[in-house]
Amino acid sequence: MTVKIEHSLKFVTEVDETHPVGIRLLSLPQEMQITMLESMLKELLAPALAPVIEDINKGGSYAILKVAE
């Protein structure tokens, strides 16, 4: 039997409030900003982390690390 433990890592994105894209991002409601940034992080980081996660999980006998959906 396995039990899932969901982690809550925190990231901070520094936005240049004078850049046109930064201005547009900051004009959105905060919930939408967070949703967009988290989506981009997941799309960009998950594939890059996959080989590292596979190495971590090699020979894992009691726990396996996965990227949460």
Rosetta constraint file for C-alpha pairs under 8 A:
AtomPair CA 6 CA 68 HARMONIC 7.55 0.50
AtomPair CA 13 CA 37 HARMONIC 7.98 0.50
AtomPair CA 15 CA 22 HARMONIC 5.71 0.50
AtomPair CA 16 CA 22 HARMONIC 5.49 0.50
AtomPair CA 16 CA 23 HARMONIC 7.81 0.50
AtomPair CA 17 CA 22 HARMONIC 5.17 0.50
AtomPair CA 17 CA 23 HARMONIC 5.42 0.50
AtomPair CA 17 CA 26 HARMONIC 7.38 0.50
AtomPair CA 18 CA 22 HARMONIC 6.69 0.50
AtomPair CA 18 CA 23 HARMONIC 6.38 0.50
AtomPair CA 19 CA 23 HARMONIC 6.06 0.50
AtomPair CA 20 CA 24 HARMONIC 6.33 0.50
AtomPair CA 21 CA 25 HARMONIC 6.12 0.50
AtomPair CA 22 CA 26 HARMONIC 6.03 0.50
AtomPair CA 23 CA 27 HARMONIC 6.19 0.50
AtomPair CA 24 CA 28 HARMONIC 6.89 0.50
AtomPair CA 25 CA 33 HARMONIC 6.44 0.50
AtomPair CA 26 CA 30 HARMONIC 7.83 0.50
AtomPair CA 26 CA 33 HARMONIC 7.30 0.50
AtomPair CA 28 CA 32 HARMONIC 6.32 0.50
AtomPair CA 28 CA 33 HARMONIC 6.22 0.50
AtomPair CA 29 CA 33 HARMONIC 6.38 0.50
AtomPair CA 30 CA 34 HARMONIC 6.21 0.50
AtomPair CA 31 CA 35 HARMONIC 6.15 0.50
AtomPair CA 32 CA 36 HARMONIC 6.05 0.50
AtomPair CA 33 CA 37 HARMONIC 6.13 0.50
AtomPair CA 34 CA 38 HARMONIC 5.94 0.50
AtomPair CA 35 CA 39 HARMONIC 6.06 0.50
AtomPair CA 36 CA 40 HARMONIC 6.22 0.50
AtomPair CA 37 CA 41 HARMONIC 6.10 0.50
AtomPair CA 38 CA 42 HARMONIC 6.13 0.50
AtomPair CA 39 CA 43 HARMONIC 6.20 0.50
AtomPair CA 40 CA 44 HARMONIC 6.06 0.50
AtomPair CA 41 CA 45 HARMONIC 5.60 0.50
AtomPair CA 41 CA 46 HARMONIC 7.80 0.50
AtomPair CA 42 CA 46 HARMONIC 5.41 0.50
AtomPair CA 43 CA 47 HARMONIC 7.20 0.50
AtomPair CA 44 CA 48 HARMONIC 6.94 0.50
AtomPair CA 45 CA 49 HARMONIC 5.93 0.50
AtomPair CA 46 CA 50 HARMONIC 6.10 0.50
AtomPair CA 46 CA 67 HARMONIC 6.92 0.50
AtomPair CA 47 CA 51 HARMONIC 7.99 0.50
AtomPair CA 48 CA 52 HARMONIC 7.97 0.50
AtomPair CA 49 CA 53 HARMONIC 6.05 0.50
AtomPair CA 50 CA 54 HARMONIC 6.13 0.50
AtomPair CA 51 CA 55 HARMONIC 6.32 0.50
AtomPair CA 52 CA 56 HARMONIC 6.26 0.50
AtomPair CA 53 CA 57 HARMONIC 6.12 0.50
AtomPair CA 53 CA 65 HARMONIC 6.58 0.50
AtomPair CA 53 CA 66 HARMONIC 7.28 0.50
AtomPair CA 54 CA 58 HARMONIC 6.22 0.50
AtomPair CA 56 CA 60 HARMONIC 7.55 0.50
AtomPair CA 56 CA 65 HARMONIC 7.61 0.50
AtomPair CA 57 CA 63 HARMONIC 7.81 0.50
AtomPair CA 57 CA 64 HARMONIC 5.56 0.50
AtomPair CA 57 CA 65 HARMONIC 6.49 0.50
AtomPair CA 60 CA 64 HARMONIC 6.20 0.50
